[in-house]
Amino acid sequence: MGICKSQAIPVGKDELETRNVEKKPIQEQHKIEEKKNDENEAALKIQSTIRGKKAKQEFEKQKEELLLDKPQDWTEYTQEFIEPKLPAYFKDKVNYIPTNKNRSLPPYLEPDGTIYKGQWNKGELNGFGQMLKPDGTYLKGLWKGNIFSEGGVLYPNGEFFIGNTQYGERCFTNGIIYQGEADYGIPHGKGQEIYPDGTKSNVQYNWGKKVQKDIKQNLQ
């Protein structure tokens, strides 16, 4: 007897089970993918939160370090720091640049009227800087622990010193150049004077005052 067209084609039990088995892995795969997506989104949120916390911590750290570097007894100088006109020899020899380990800040004014523009470290003058004192003395070079350690000093009378805390050159307005031992820009100890006419002599200074001089010797 033939099967009527209006009747559904009978499906065997084995075939139904096969179809259900084929559908089940697809549904489970979708669930697995959805779960992975949810897990990825959660992980991204956690990472974003961690990055946000780290950025905030880094900002707070930098803010704290900045506050530590700023001088306590100085006030920010609101006017422009103007470097005085420097002798050519001074400009050629004193050509330091800021160091990487110290913080550069805008000009600051000390209670006594001293203006300093340069680098600081934990509230102290450290690194490269320029200083203008109330009497007109100008310093340019390197500081360490609030002490000027190396560079050039231009005095109000036009004389200048180039060197460090123990040795350097003092150039006088009369054209004589002293080279030798010094104490923070002041000739102090043994050295040599070079004169405009090309002669030189061994000398000894005591806190800027000449106490001994040998006979001049011609450089030629």
Beta strands, then each sheet from edge to edge (+ up, - down):
strand 1: 75-76
strand 2: 103-109
strand 3: 115-121
strand 4: 124-132
strand 5: 138-144
strand 6: 147-154
strand 7: 160-164
strand 8: 167-171
strand 9: 177-183
strand 10: 186-194
strand 11: 199-206
strand 12: 209-213
strand 13: 217-218
sheet 1: 1+ 2- 3+ 4- 5+ 6- 7+ 8- 9+ 10- 11+ 12-
sheet 2: 1+ 2- 3+ 4- 5+ 6- 7+ 8- 9+ 10- 11+ 13-
end
